[in-house]
Amino acid sequence: MTLTPDKNTIIIANASKALAEYCIKYGIHNTVTGVSGGLDSAVTIFLSQKAKEVAAEKGFELRSLGLILPCHSDPKHAVLGKKVIKACGAELLEVDLTGVFDFTEKAVLKPVADAVAEYHNGAQKERYRTSQGNVKARLRMGLGTYYVANMVNGLVLSTDNYSELMMGFWTLHGDVGDYGMIQNLWKGSELIEIARELEVPQEVIDSAPTDGLGVLPGGDEAQLGAPYPVVDEILKELVQNGYDLDGPIEQLKQLGSNQRHEASNSDLDSEAIHYSETWSHPLQLVQKIAKRAFGNAFKRKSPVNLSREELGL
């Protein structure tokens, strides 16, 4: 949906108030945000500053720290990240993880990748660059945001949006923090409106979406195959056409058939579903986005713990 100015104001007020109250409740005086120079982290740290203002009104000191965590990253991302932190008035700390990653790649990643490739007859070599990106994300989280948050007894803020959540377009144990304010906002429509309302620097709003890891070329849109507004439309249409984004991947076999549910003669007196699928974008693109959503549903359910009943207890 396209948000109205009034709705933007309400969302910003609710998010900042909720974070402030959470921090007050648990005696947390510091929030930590990894700032990549992209839209998601910019909105997150701007909201954290709003929460600081709300907390101050209640006589509670809350500080907001923005981390710049380069790791073979494009220098312009750090420039944008610093501009964001300065614009919202948060505090800044830069931790360069390049040397740590280089050592890790030489000592661990390449030897392990070679061993895994041999074990899987070379098939895993194709995933090496993706796995590199995952390691970088986990280094940023483990040696960056969580390490710093532990030092200041703080709270790590999540910077993932709803579009990424529903596609599993994030790294397990590498992106999601302790508290998410934007994880239920569509990136292609809602989040960008919130950014404008918060007066996030226009350079950031206009910049091409990227994870800032510098591993896979082309940014987010090249990996996803479409801009975020299109991705959002497709995800919504999948739900409208009866697909369960958290359901089994077998749904892909049904995707694209003209009428997935047809009433047979024996069903005429039943409540059998009978409709045709409609798509605003090419079916091939719909299938690509759907494959991401269905195939990564397990990430939204992680970790999975068997209950005592399931174990027979």
SEVEX-923184 format. One record per residue (C-alpha): residue in three letters; x, y, z. Coordinates in steps of 0.02 Angstrom, whole numbers, plus 50000, padded with zeros to 5 digits. Layout:
<site><residu>ALA</residu><c1>X</c1><c2>Y</c2><c3>Z</c3></site>
...
END
This chain:
<site><residu>MET</residu><c1>50000</c1><c2>50000</c2><c3>50000</c3></site>
<site><residu>THR</residu><c1>50051</c1><c2>50182</c2><c3>49976</c3></site>
<site><residu>LEU</residu><c1>50060</c1><c2>50269</c2><c3>50143</c3></site>
<site><residu>THR</residu><c1>49981</c1><c2>50437</c2><c3>50177</c3></site>
<site><residu>PRO</residu><c1>50078</c1><c2>50572</c2><c3>50271</c3></site>
<site><residu>ASP</residu><c1>49966</c1><c2>50544</c2><c3>50423</c3></site>
<site><residu>LYS</residu><c1>50000</c1><c2>50357</c2><c3>50419</c3></site>
<site><residu>ASN</residu><c1>50187</c1><c2>50389</c2><c3>50404</c3></site>
<site><residu>THR</residu><c1>50180</c1><c2>50497</c2><c3>50560</c3></site>
<site><residu>ILE</residu><c1>50085</c1><c2>50363</c2><c3>50655</c3></site>
<site><residu>ILE</residu><c1>50208</c1><c2>50225</c2><c3>50606</c3></site>
<site><residu>ILE</residu><c1>50359</c1><c2>50329</c2><c3>50656</c3></site>
<site><residu>ALA</residu><c1>50280</c1><c2>50376</c2><c3>50822</c3></site>
<site><residu>ASN</residu><c1>50229</c1><c2>50197</c2><c3>50861</c3></site>
<site><residu>ALA</residu><c1>50399</c1><c2>50123</c2><c3>50815</c3></site>
<site><residu>SER</residu><c1>50500</c1><c2>50249</c2><c3>50914</c3></site>
<site><residu>LYS</residu><c1>50384</c1><c2>50240</c2><c3>51064</c3></site>
<site><residu>ALA</residu><c1>50388</c1><c2>50050</c2><c3>51066</c3></site>
<site><residu>LEU</residu><c1>50578</c1><c2>50045</c2><c3>51060</c3></site>
<site><residu>ALA</residu><c1>50593</c1><c2>50175</c2><c3>51197</c3></site>
<site><residu>GLU</residu><c1>50472</c1><c2>50083</c2><c3>51310</c3></site>
<site><residu>TYR</residu><c1>50560</c1><c2>49918</c2><c3>51279</c3></site>
<site><residu>CYS</residu><c1>50728</c1><c2>49992</c2><c3>51327</c3></site>
<site><residu>ILE</residu><c1>50656</c1><c2>50075</c2><c3>51482</c3></site>
<site><residu>LYS</residu><c1>50571</c1><c2>49913</c2><c3>51535</c3></site>
<site><residu>TYR</residu><c1>50733</c1><c2>49814</c2><c3>51527</c3></site>
<site><residu>GLY</residu><c1>50853</c1><c2>49950</c2><c3>51579</c3></site>
<site><residu>ILE</residu><c1>50942</c1><c2>49959</c2><c3>51411</c3></site>
<site><residu>HIS</residu><c1>51032</c1><c2>50124</c2><c3>51383</c3></site>
<site><residu>ASN</residu><c1>51115</c1><c2>50090</c2><c3>51215</c3></site>
<site><residu>THR</residu><c1>51053</c1><c2>50035</c2><c3>51044</c3></site>
<site><residu>VAL</residu><c1>51176</c1><c2>49977</c2><c3>50910</c3></site>
<site><residu>THR</residu><c1>51141</c1><c2>49982</c2><c3>50723</c3></site>
<site><residu>GLY</residu><c1>51253</c1><c2>49921</c2><c3>50583</c3></site>
<site><residu>VAL</residu><c1>51239</c1><c2>50060</c2><c3>50454</c3></site>
<site><residu>SER</residu><c1>51278</c1><c2>50005</c2><c3>50276</c3></site>
<site><residu>GLY</residu><c1>51233</c1><c2>50165</c2><c3>50184</c3></site>
<site><residu>GLY</residu><c1>51071</c1><c2>50085</c2><c3>50124</c3></site>
<site><residu>LEU</residu><c1>50889</c1><c2>50127</c2><c3>50153</c3></site>
<site><residu>ASP</residu><c1>50850</c1><c2>49994</c2><c3>50285</c3></site>
<site><residu>SER</residu><c1>50987</c1><c2>50037</c2><c3>50408</c3></site>
<site><residu>ALA</residu><c1>50957</c1><c2>50222</c2><c3>50380</c3></site>
<site><residu>VAL</residu><c1>50774</c1><c2>50211</c2><c3>50428</c3></site>
<site><residu>THR</residu><c1>50819</c1><c2>50101</c2><c3>50577</c3></site>
<site><residu>ILE</residu><c1>50947</c1><c2>50220</c2><c3>50652</c3></site>
<site><residu>PHE</residu><c1>50835</c1><c2>50372</c2><c3>50619</c3></site>
<site><residu>LEU</residu><c1>50697</c1><c2>50283</c2><c3>50716</c3></site>
<site><residu>SER</residu><c1>50820</c1><c2>50242</c2><c3>50856</c3></site>
<site><residu>GLN</residu><c1>50855</c1><c2>50428</c2><c3>50873</c3></site>
<site><residu>LYS</residu><c1>50669</c1><c2>50462</c2><c3>50883</c3></site>
<site><residu>ALA</residu><c1>50661</c1><c2>50331</c2><c3>51021</c3></site>
<site><residu>LYS</residu><c1>50801</c1><c2>50423</c2><c3>51111</c3></site>
<site><residu>GLU</residu><c1>50693</c1><c2>50580</c2><c3>51111</c3></site>
<site><residu>VAL</residu><c1>50542</c1><c2>50485</c2><c3>51177</c3></site>
<site><residu>ALA</residu><c1>50647</c1><c2>50408</c2><c3>51315</c3></site>
<site><residu>ALA</residu><c1>50719</c1><c2>50578</c2><c3>51362</c3></site>
<site><residu>GLU</residu><c1>50542</c1><c2>50644</c2><c3>51387</c3></site>
<site><residu>LYS</residu><c1>50519</c1><c2>50506</c2><c3>51516</c3></site>
<site><residu>GLY</residu><c1>50682</c1><c2>50549</c2><c3>51603</c3></site>
<site><residu>PHE</residu><c1>50776</c1><c2>50398</c2><c3>51534</c3></site>
<site><residu>GLU</residu><c1>50944</c1><c2>50412</c2><c3>51448</c3></site>
<site><residu>LEU</residu><c1>50952</c1><c2>50313</c2><c3>51286</c3></site>
<site><residu>ARG</residu><c1>51099</c1><c2>50325</c2><c3>51166</c3></site>
<site><residu>SER</residu><c1>51105</c1><c2>50271</c2><c3>50984</c3></site>
<site><residu>LEU</residu><c1>51266</c1><c2>50206</c2><c3>50907</c3></site>
<site><residu>GLY</residu><c1>51291</c1><c2>50180</c2><c3>50721</c3></site>
<site><residu>LEU</residu><c1>51427</c1><c2>50061</c2><c3>50662</c3></site>
<site><residu>ILE</residu><c1>51517</c1><c2>50072</c2><c3>50495</c3></site>
<site><residu>LEU</residu><c1>51588</c1><c2>49898</c2><c3>50460</c3></site>
<site><residu>PRO</residu><c1>51686</c1><c2>49896</c2><c3>50295</c3></site>
<site><residu>CYS</residu><c1>51744</c1><c2>49727</c2><c3>50230</c3></site>
<site><residu>HIS</residu><c1>51806</c1><c2>49743</c2><c3>50050</c3></site>
<site><residu>SER</residu><c1>51657</c1><c2>49859</c2><c3>50030</c3></site>
<site><residu>ASP</residu><c1>51634</c1><c2>49999</c2><c3>49904</c3></site>
<site><residu>PRO</residu><c1>51701</c1><c2>50155</c2><c3>49994</c3></site>
<site><residu>LYS</residu><c1>51547</c1><c2>50255</c2><c3>49941</c3></site>
<site><residu>HIS</residu><c1>51440</c1><c2>50147</c2><c3>50056</c3></site>
<site><residu>ALA</residu><c1>51541</c1><c2>50203</c2><c3>50206</c3></site>
<site><residu>VAL</residu><c1>51526</c1><c2>50383</c2><c3>50148</c3></site>
<site><residu>LEU</residu><c1>51336</c1><c2>50367</c2><c3>50138</c3></site>
<site><residu>GLY</residu><c1>51330</c1><c2>50276</c2><c3>50305</c3></site>
<site><residu>LYS</residu><c1>51425</c1><c2>50415</c2><c3>50391</c3></site>
<site><residu>LYS</residu><c1>51312</c1><c2>50544</c2><c3>50310</c3></site>
<site><residu>VAL</residu><c1>51160</c1><c2>50451</c2><c3>50380</c3></site>
<site><residu>ILE</residu><c1>51231</c1><c2>50443</c2><c3>50556</c3></site>
<site><residu>LYS</residu><c1>51276</c1><c2>50627</c2><c3>50553</c3></site>
<site><residu>ALA</residu><c1>51106</c1><c2>50677</c2><c3>50483</c3></site>
<site><residu>CYS</residu><c1>51009</c1><c2>50589</c2><c3>50620</c3></site>
<site><residu>GLY</residu><c1>51127</c1><c2>50642</c2><c3>50760</c3></site>
<site><residu>ALA</residu><c1>51180</c1><c2>50469</c2><c3>50818</c3></site>
<site><residu>GLU</residu><c1>51355</c1><c2>50424</c2><c3>50876</c3></site>
<site><residu>LEU</residu><c1>51478</c1><c2>50344</c2><c3>50755</c3></site>
<site><residu>LEU</residu><c1>51603</c1><c2>50203</c2><c3>50770</c3></site>
<site><residu>GLU</residu><c1>51698</c1><c2>50125</c2><c3>50623</c3></site>
<site><residu>VAL</residu><c1>51771</c1><c2>49949</c2><c3>50631</c3></site>
<site><residu>ASP</residu><c1>51864</c1><c2>49886</c2><c3>50477</c3></site>
<site><residu>LEU</residu><c1>51841</c1><c2>49698</c2><c3>50460</c3></site>
<site><residu>THR</residu><c1>51940</c1><c2>49679</c2><c3>50298</c3></site>
<site><residu>GLY</residu><c1>52096</c1><c2>49605</c2><c3>50379</c3></site>
<site><residu>VAL</residu><c1>51994</c1><c2>49483</c2><c3>50483</c3></site>
<site><residu>PHE</residu><c1>51902</c1><c2>49422</c2><c3>50329</c3></site>
<site><residu>ASP</residu><c1>52063</c1><c2>49404</c2><c3>50226</c3></site>
<site><residu>PHE</residu><c1>52141</c1><c2>49296</c2><c3>50360</c3></site>
<site><residu>THR</residu><c1>51981</c1><c2>49194</c2><c3>50378</c3></site>
<site><residu>GLU</residu><c1>51970</c1><c2>49166</c2><c3>50190</c3></site>
<site><residu>LYS</residu><c1>52149</c1><c2>49107</c2><c3>50176</c3></site>
<site><residu>ALA</residu><c1>52152</c1><c2>49000</c2><c3>50333</c3></site>
<site><residu>VAL</residu><c1>51975</c1><c2>48932</c2><c3>50333</c3></site>
<site><residu>LEU</residu><c1>51859</c1><c2>48971</c2><c3>50189</c3></site>
<site><residu>LYS</residu><c1>51964</c1><c2>48912</c2><c3>50042</c3></site>
<site><residu>PRO</residu><c1>52026</c1><c2>48750</c2><c3>50123</c3></site>
<site><residu>VAL</residu><c1>51851</c1><c2>48707</c2><c3>50181</c3></site>
<site><residu>ALA</residu><c1>51775</c1><c2>48751</c2><c3>50010</c3></site>
<site><residu>ASP</residu><c1>51901</c1><c2>48637</c2><c3>49923</c3></site>
<site><residu>ALA</residu><c1>51860</c1><c2>48495</c2><c3>50041</c3></site>
<site><residu>VAL</residu><c1>51673</c1><c2>48519</c2><c3>50020</c3></site>
<site><residu>ALA</residu><c1>51690</c1><c2>48532</c2><c3>49831</c3></site>
<site><residu>GLU</residu><c1>51782</c1><c2>48366</c2><c3>49827</c3></site>
<site><residu>TYR</residu><c1>51652</c1><c2>48287</c2><c3>49940</c3></site>
<site><residu>HIS</residu><c1>51511</c1><c2>48348</c2><c3>49828</c3></site>
<site><residu>ASN</residu><c1>51600</c1><c2>48316</c2><c3>49662</c3></site>
<site><residu>GLY</residu><c1>51631</c1><c2>48501</c2><c3>49634</c3></site>
<site><residu>ALA</residu><c1>51450</c1><c2>48555</c2><c3>49644</c3></site>
<site><residu>GLN</residu><c1>51480</c1><c2>48671</c2><c3>49792</c3></site>
<site><residu>LYS</residu><c1>51608</c1><c2>48778</c2><c3>49700</c3></site>
<site><residu>GLU</residu><c1>51463</c1><c2>48874</c2><c3>49623</c3></site>
<site><residu>ARG</residu><c1>51407</c1><c2>48930</c2><c3>49796</c3></site>
<site><residu>TYR</residu><c1>51577</c1><c2>48991</c2><c3>49855</c3></site>
<site><residu>ARG</residu><c1>51546</c1><c2>49176</c2><c3>49823</c3></site>
<site><residu>THR</residu><c1>51375</c1><c2>49169</c2><c3>49907</c3></site>
<site><residu>SER</residu><c1>51453</c1><c2>49082</c2><c3>50056</c3></site>
<site><residu>GLN</residu><c1>51586</c1><c2>49218</c2><c3>50062</c3></site>
<site><residu>GLY</residu><c1>51447</c1><c2>49346</c2><c3>50077</c3></site>
<site><residu>ASN</residu><c1>51367</c1><c2>49248</c2><c3>50218</c3></site>
<site><residu>VAL</residu><c1>51532</c1><c2>49244</c2><c3>50313</c3></site>
<site><residu>LYS</residu><c1>51553</c1><c2>49432</c2><c3>50291</c3></site>
<site><residu>ALA</residu><c1>51377</c1><c2>49461</c2><c3>50358</c3></site>
<site><residu>ARG</residu><c1>51414</c1><c2>49351</c2><c3>50509</c3></site>
<site><residu>LEU</residu><c1>51578</c1><c2>49438</c2><c3>50540</c3></site>
<site><residu>ARG</residu><c1>51488</c1><c2>49606</c2><c3>50537</c3></site>
<site><residu>MET</residu><c1>51360</c1><c2>49542</c2><c3>50660</c3></site>
<site><residu>GLY</residu><c1>51474</c1><c2>49439</c2><c3>50773</c3></site>
<site><residu>LEU</residu><c1>51631</c1><c2>49547</c2><c3>50778</c3></site>
<site><residu>GLY</residu><c1>51540</c1><c2>49710</c2><c3>50744</c3></site>
<site><residu>THR</residu><c1>51367</c1><c2>49744</c2><c3>50810</c3></site>
<site><residu>TYR</residu><c1>51352</c1><c2>49607</c2><c3>50941</c3></site>
<site><residu>TYR</residu><c1>51529</c1><c2>49629</c2><c3>51005</c3></site>
<site><residu>VAL</residu><c1>51503</c1><c2>49816</c2><c3>51026</c3></site>
<site><residu>ALA</residu><c1>51329</c1><c2>49792</c2><c3>51098</c3></site>
<site><residu>ASN</residu><c1>51399</c1><c2>49673</c2><c3>51227</c3></site>
<site><residu>MET</residu><c1>51534</c1><c2>49800</c2><c3>51275</c3></site>
<site><residu>VAL</residu><c1>51404</c1><c2>49936</c2><c3>51307</c3></site>
<site><residu>ASN</residu><c1>51268</c1><c2>49820</c2><c3>51371</c3></site>
<site><residu>GLY</residu><c1>51161</c1><c2>49871</c2><c3>51223</c3></site>
<site><residu>LEU</residu><c1>51026</c1><c2>49810</c2><c3>51105</c3></site>
<site><residu>VAL</residu><c1>51062</c1><c2>49762</c2><c3>50923</c3></site>
<site><residu>LEU</residu><c1>50932</c1><c2>49832</c2><c3>50804</c3></site>
<site><residu>SER</residu><c1>50877</c1><c2>49728</c2><c3>50654</c3></site>
<site><residu>THR</residu><c1>50881</c1><c2>49811</c2><c3>50483</c3></site>
<site><residu>ASP</residu><c1>50783</c1><c2>49685</c2><c3>50379</c3></site>
<site><residu>ASN</residu><c1>50621</c1><c2>49733</c2><c3>50293</c3></site>
<site><residu>TYR</residu><c1>50463</c1><c2>49634</c2><c3>50253</c3></site>
<site><residu>SER</residu><c1>50509</c1><c2>49607</c2><c3>50070</c3></site>
<site><residu>GLU</residu><c1>50674</c1><c2>49526</c2><c3>50119</c3></site>
<site><residu>LEU</residu><c1>50591</c1><c2>49429</c2><c3>50260</c3></site>
<site><residu>MET</residu><c1>50465</c1><c2>49348</c2><c3>50143</c3></site>
<site><residu>MET</residu><c1>50600</c1><c2>49300</c2><c3>50017</c3></site>
<site><residu>GLY</residu><c1>50725</c1><c2>49240</c2><c3>50145</c3></site>
<site><residu>PHE</residu><c1>50842</c1><c2>49369</c2><c3>50070</c3></site>
<site><residu>TRP</residu><c1>50955</c1><c2>49381</c2><c3>50221</c3></site>
<site><residu>THR</residu><c1>51092</c1><c2>49282</c2><c3>50309</c3></site>
<site><residu>LEU</residu><c1>51045</c1><c2>49170</c2><c3>50454</c3></site>
<site><residu>HIS</residu><c1>51143</c1><c2>49224</c2><c3>50609</c3></site>
<site><residu>GLY</residu><c1>51211</c1><c2>49369</c2><c3>50509</c3></site>
<site><residu>ASP</residu><c1>51077</c1><c2>49502</c2><c3>50484</c3></site>
<site><residu>VAL</residu><c1>50937</c1><c2>49489</c2><c3>50612</c3></site>
<site><residu>GLY</residu><c1>50968</c1><c2>49573</c2><c3>50779</c3></site>
<site><residu>ASP</residu><c1>50871</c1><c2>49583</c2><c3>50942</c3></site>
<site><residu>TYR</residu><c1>50736</c1><c2>49708</c2><c3>50898</c3></site>
<site><residu>GLY</residu><c1>50657</c1><c2>49746</c2><c3>50730</c3></site>
<site><residu>MET</residu><c1>50555</c1><c2>49901</c2><c3>50693</c3></site>
<site><residu>ILE</residu><c1>50545</c1><c2>49887</c2><c3>50503</c3></site>
<site><residu>GLN</residu><c1>50531</c1><c2>49700</c2><c3>50476</c3></site>
<site><residu>ASN</residu><c1>50346</c1><c2>49715</c2><c3>50433</c3></site>
<site><residu>LEU</residu><c1>50363</c1><c2>49860</c2><c3>50311</c3></site>
<site><residu>TRP</residu><c1>50370</c1><c2>49828</c2><c3>50122</c3></site>
<site><residu>LYS</residu><c1>50532</c1><c2>49898</c2><c3>50053</c3></site>
<site><residu>GLY</residu><c1>50468</c1><c2>49946</c2><c3>49880</c3></site>
<site><residu>SER</residu><c1>50327</c1><c2>50056</c2><c3>49942</c3></site>
<site><residu>GLU</residu><c1>50306</c1><c2>50083</c2><c3>50130</c3></site>
<site><residu>LEU</residu><c1>50486</c1><c2>50093</c2><c3>50187</c3></site>
<site><residu>ILE</residu><c1>50536</c1><c2>50222</c2><c3>50060</c3></site>
<site><residu>GLU</residu><c1>50391</c1><c2>50333</c2><c3>50114</c3></site>
<site><residu>ILE</residu><c1>50446</c1><c2>50319</c2><c3>50295</c3></site>
<site><residu>ALA</residu><c1>50623</c1><c2>50366</c2><c3>50243</c3></site>
<site><residu>ARG</residu><c1>50560</c1><c2>50524</c2><c3>50159</c3></site>
<site><residu>GLU</residu><c1>50457</c1><c2>50571</c2><c3>50311</c3></site>
<site><residu>LEU</residu><c1>50610</c1><c2>50547</c2><c3>50423</c3></site>
<site><residu>GLU</residu><c1>50712</c1><c2>50656</c2><c3>50303</c3></site>
<site><residu>VAL</residu><c1>50840</c1><c2>50521</c2><c3>50267</c3></site>
<site><residu>PRO</residu><c1>50970</c1><c2>50595</c2><c3>50148</c3></site>
<site><residu>GLN</residu><c1>50903</c1><c2>50590</c2><c3>49969</c3></site>
<site><residu>GLU</residu><c1>51066</c1><c2>50509</c2><c3>49909</c3></site>
<site><residu>VAL</residu><c1>51025</c1><c2>50358</c2><c3>50015</c3></site>
<site><residu>ILE</residu><c1>50845</c1><c2>50349</c2><c3>49957</c3></site>
<site><residu>ASP</residu><c1>50901</c1><c2>50359</c2><c3>49775</c3></site>
<site><residu>SER</residu><c1>51047</c1><c2>50237</c2><c3>49789</c3></site>
<site><residu>ALA</residu><c1>51032</c1><c2>50062</c2><c3>49715</c3></site>
<site><residu>PRO</residu><c1>50990</c1><c2>49933</c2><c3>49850</c3></site>
<site><residu>THR</residu><c1>51140</c1><c2>49826</c2><c3>49900</c3></site>
<site><residu>ASP</residu><c1>51199</c1><c2>49724</c2><c3>50049</c3></site>
<site><residu>GLY</residu><c1>51365</c1><c2>49817</c2><c3>50045</c3></site>
<site><residu>LEU</residu><c1>51462</c1><c2>49654</c2><c3>50052</c3></site>
<site><residu>GLY</residu><c1>51542</c1><c2>49674</c2><c3>49881</c3></site>
<site><residu>VAL</residu><c1>51529</c1><c2>49488</c2><c3>49841</c3></site>
<site><residu>LEU</residu><c1>51394</c1><c2>49470</c2><c3>49708</c3></site>
<site><residu>PRO</residu><c1>51388</c1><c2>49602</c2><c3>49569</c3></site>
<site><residu>GLY</residu><c1>51237</c1><c2>49708</c2><c3>49525</c3></site>
<site><residu>GLY</residu><c1>51161</c1><c2>49737</c2><c3>49697</c3></site>
<site><residu>ASP</residu><c1>50995</c1><c2>49670</c2><c3>49762</c3></site>
<site><residu>GLU</residu><c1>50895</c1><c2>49697</c2><c3>49603</c3></site>
<site><residu>ALA</residu><c1>51017</c1><c2>49595</c2><c3>49498</c3></site>
<site><residu>GLN</residu><c1>51005</c1><c2>49451</c2><c3>49621</c3></site>
<site><residu>LEU</residu><c1>50816</c1><c2>49461</c2><c3>49637</c3></site>
<site><residu>GLY</residu><c1>50783</c1><c2>49492</c2><c3>49453</c3></site>
<site><residu>ALA</residu><c1>50670</c1><c2>49642</c2><c3>49484</c3></site>
<site><residu>PRO</residu><c1>50658</c1><c2>49808</c2><c3>49579</c3></site>
<site><residu>TYR</residu><c1>50582</c1><c2>49800</c2><c3>49753</c3></site>
<site><residu>PRO</residu><c1>50414</c1><c2>49877</c2><c3>49703</c3></site>
<site><residu>VAL</residu><c1>50391</c1><c2>49736</c2><c3>49577</c3></site>
<site><residu>VAL</residu><c1>50448</c1><c2>49605</c2><c3>49704</c3></site>
<site><residu>ASP</residu><c1>50320</c1><c2>49671</c2><c3>49828</c3></site>
<site><residu>GLU</residu><c1>50180</c1><c2>49663</c2><c3>49698</c3></site>
<site><residu>ILE</residu><c1>50222</c1><c2>49483</c2><c3>49654</c3></site>
<site><residu>LEU</residu><c1>50229</c1><c2>49427</c2><c3>49836</c3></site>
<site><residu>LYS</residu><c1>50059</c1><c2>49506</c2><c3>49869</c3></site>
<site><residu>GLU</residu><c1>49984</c1><c2>49425</c2><c3>49713</c3></site>
<site><residu>LEU</residu><c1>50051</c1><c2>49255</c2><c3>49765</c3></site>
<site><residu>VAL</residu><c1>49953</c1><c2>49271</c2><c3>49928</c3></site>
<site><residu>GLN</residu><c1>49799</c1><c2>49336</c2><c3>49836</c3></site>
<site><residu>ASN</residu><c1>49806</c1><c2>49185</c2><c3>49720</c3></site>
<site><residu>GLY</residu><c1>49801</c1><c2>49065</c2><c3>49866</c3></site>
<site><residu>TYR</residu><c1>49985</c1><c2>49024</c2><c3>49892</c3></site>
<site><residu>ASP</residu><c1>50058</c1><c2>49007</c2><c3>50066</c3></site>
<site><residu>LEU</residu><c1>50228</c1><c2>49094</c2><c3>50073</c3></site>
<site><residu>ASP</residu><c1>50270</c1><c2>48990</c2><c3>50226</c3></site>
<site><residu>GLY</residu><c1>50206</c1><c2>48831</c2><c3>50145</c3></site>
<site><residu>PRO</residu><c1>50296</c1><c2>48687</c2><c3>50059</c3></site>
<site><residu>ILE</residu><c1>50405</c1><c2>48712</c2><c3>49907</c3></site>
<site><residu>GLU</residu><c1>50296</c1><c2>48588</c2><c3>49812</c3></site>
<site><residu>GLN</residu><c1>50182</c1><c2>48736</c2><c3>49778</c3></site>
<site><residu>LEU</residu><c1>50301</c1><c2>48780</c2><c3>49635</c3></site>
<site><residu>LYS</residu><c1>50233</c1><c2>48631</c2><c3>49537</c3></site>
<site><residu>GLN</residu><c1>50061</c1><c2>48712</c2><c3>49538</c3></site>
<site><residu>LEU</residu><c1>50120</c1><c2>48888</c2><c3>49498</c3></site>
<site><residu>GLY</residu><c1>50066</c1><c2>48949</c2><c3>49328</c3></site>
<site><residu>SER</residu><c1>49931</c1><c2>48822</c2><c3>49288</c3></site>
<site><residu>ASN</residu><c1>49778</c1><c2>48915</c2><c3>49224</c3></site>
<site><residu>GLN</residu><c1>49661</c1><c2>48839</c2><c3>49350</c3></site>
<site><residu>ARG</residu><c1>49743</c1><c2>48756</c2><c3>49498</c3></site>
<site><residu>HIS</residu><c1>49579</c1><c2>48700</c2><c3>49575</c3></site>
<site><residu>GLU</residu><c1>49444</c1><c2>48630</c2><c3>49462</c3></site>
<site><residu>ALA</residu><c1>49278</c1><c2>48559</c2><c3>49516</c3></site>
<site><residu>SER</residu><c1>49244</c1><c2>48384</c2><c3>49451</c3></site>
<site><residu>ASN</residu><c1>49069</c1><c2>48315</c2><c3>49425</c3></site>
<site><residu>SER</residu><c1>49075</c1><c2>48237</c2><c3>49597</c3></site>
<site><residu>ASP</residu><c1>49116</c1><c2>48407</c2><c3>49673</c3></site>
<site><residu>LEU</residu><c1>48971</c1><c2>48504</c2><c3>49600</c3></site>
<site><residu>ASP</residu><c1>48877</c1><c2>48509</c2><c3>49764</c3></site>
<site><residu>SER</residu><c1>49033</c1><c2>48546</c2><c3>49866</c3></site>
<site><residu>GLU</residu><c1>49125</c1><c2>48709</c2><c3>49902</c3></site>
<site><residu>ALA</residu><c1>49263</c1><c2>48668</c2><c3>49777</c3></site>
<site><residu>ILE</residu><c1>49375</c1><c2>48816</c2><c3>49732</c3></site>
<site><residu>HIS</residu><c1>49377</c1><c2>48863</c2><c3>49548</c3></site>
<site><residu>TYR</residu><c1>49476</c1><c2>49013</c2><c3>49490</c3></site>
<site><residu>SER</residu><c1>49612</c1><c2>49068</c2><c3>49371</c3></site>
<site><residu>GLU</residu><c1>49778</c1><c2>49144</c2><c3>49423</c3></site>
<site><residu>THR</residu><c1>49814</c1><c2>49321</c2><c3>49369</c3></site>
<site><residu>TRP</residu><c1>49985</c1><c2>49403</c2><c3>49368</c3></site>
<site><residu>SER</residu><c1>50041</c1><c2>49581</c2><c3>49337</c3></site>
<site><residu>HIS</residu><c1>50214</c1><c2>49523</c2><c3>49283</c3></site>
<site><residu>PRO</residu><c1>50289</c1><c2>49385</c2><c3>49174</c3></site>
<site><residu>LEU</residu><c1>50259</c1><c2>49211</c2><c3>49242</c3></site>
<site><residu>GLN</residu><c1>50445</c1><c2>49170</c2><c3>49234</c3></site>
<site><residu>LEU</residu><c1>50482</c1><c2>49314</c2><c3>49354</c3></site>
<site><residu>VAL</residu><c1>50338</c1><c2>49263</c2><c3>49467</c3></site>
<site><residu>GLN</residu><c1>50409</c1><c2>49088</c2><c3>49475</c3></site>
<site><residu>LYS</residu><c1>50582</c1><c2>49155</c2><c3>49518</c3></site>
<site><residu>ILE</residu><c1>50517</c1><c2>49261</c2><c3>49662</c3></site>
<site><residu>ALA</residu><c1>50404</c1><c2>49120</c2><c3>49721</c3></site>
<site><residu>LYS</residu><c1>50549</c1><c2>48998</c2><c3>49722</c3></site>
<site><residu>ARG</residu><c1>50644</c1><c2>49114</c2><c3>49838</c3></site>
<site><residu>ALA</residu><c1>50496</c1><c2>49135</c2><c3>49954</c3></site>
<site><residu>PHE</residu><c1>50449</c1><c2>48951</c2><c3>49964</c3></site>
<site><residu>GLY</residu><c1>50628</c1><c2>48886</c2><c3>49966</c3></site>
<site><residu>ASN</residu><c1>50680</c1><c2>49002</c2><c3>50107</c3></site>
<site><residu>ALA</residu><c1>50527</c1><c2>48980</c2><c3>50218</c3></site>
<site><residu>PHE</residu><c1>50633</c1><c2>48875</c2><c3>50336</c3></site>
<site><residu>LYS</residu><c1>50737</c1><c2>49029</c2><c3>50378</c3></site>
<site><residu>ARG</residu><c1>50583</c1><c2>49119</c2><c3>50445</c3></site>
<site><residu>LYS</residu><c1>50553</c1><c2>48970</c2><c3>50561</c3></site>
<site><residu>SER</residu><c1>50731</c1><c2>48952</c2><c3>50624</c3></site>
<site><residu>PRO</residu><c1>50772</c1><c2>48884</c2><c3>50748</c3></site>
<site><residu>VAL</residu><c1>50654</c1><c2>48735</c2><c3>50748</c3></site>
<site><residu>ASN</residu><c1>50641</c1><c2>48640</c2><c3>50912</c3></site>
<site><residu>LEU</residu><c1>50544</c1><c2>48478</c2><c3>50925</c3></site>
<site><residu>SER</residu><c1>50417</c1><c2>48481</c2><c3>51065</c3></site>
<site><residu>ARG</residu><c1>50413</c1><c2>48349</c2><c3>51202</c3></site>
<site><residu>GLU</residu><c1>50254</c1><c2>48281</c2><c3>51123</c3></site>
<site><residu>GLU</residu><c1>50340</c1><c2>48261</c2><c3>50954</c3></site>
<site><residu>LEU</residu><c1>50480</c1><c2>48167</c2><c3>51042</c3></site>
<site><residu>GLY</residu><c1>50353</c1><c2>48051</c2><c3>51120</c3></site>
<site><residu>LEU</residu><c1>50364</c1><c2>48122</c2><c3>51295</c3></site>
END
